[in-house]
Amino acid sequence: MYAVVDIETTGGSYKTGKITEIAILQFNGYEVTDKFVTLINPQIPIPWFVKNLTGIDDKMVAKAPLFSQVASKIAEYTENRIFVAHNIGFDYNFVKQEFQYLGHEFDRKKICTVKLSRKIVPDLPSYSLGKLCQSLEIDVFDRHRAEGDAQATALLMRKLLQLSKKNQIKIL
């Protein structure tokens, strides 16, 4: 049903940055049924501020697979599923761009948990993943790593599905 995705990258722009880690959780709306998590060798240096934030450094990704080596797995884990991410534009555009570099299209239906949260739980002080989860009493572990943030997003999505009223969930 859903593919909850989180990535870590070398920077904030999909036009100049590269993916360093990806987590894809297959999620049925209640629980994670399968997952794919891997570091990815971005083939460019990881800036110090990213190393500081994520703990991922050049040495960790040196022997990790290239995106091209895991692209088929990423396509498989997201195929016929709705791509869910916290701030969809970031994660989805990076993944789509990597597929474009390989000469492949990547087109999935999408749900943004930031937009969905604003609609279902209005007037919170912040919709950042960490603060939103804190407001909704969702446990978060391993922040700023792909699997930890994907787990938090899946729990958030489950909570939003429980709180939603008919027609509140918009698939892009």
Summary of the structure (lengths in Angstrom):
residues: 172
radius of gyration: 15.5
end to end distance: 14.7
largest distance: 47.9
contacts: 545
relative contact order: 0.19
helix: 41%
strand: 19%
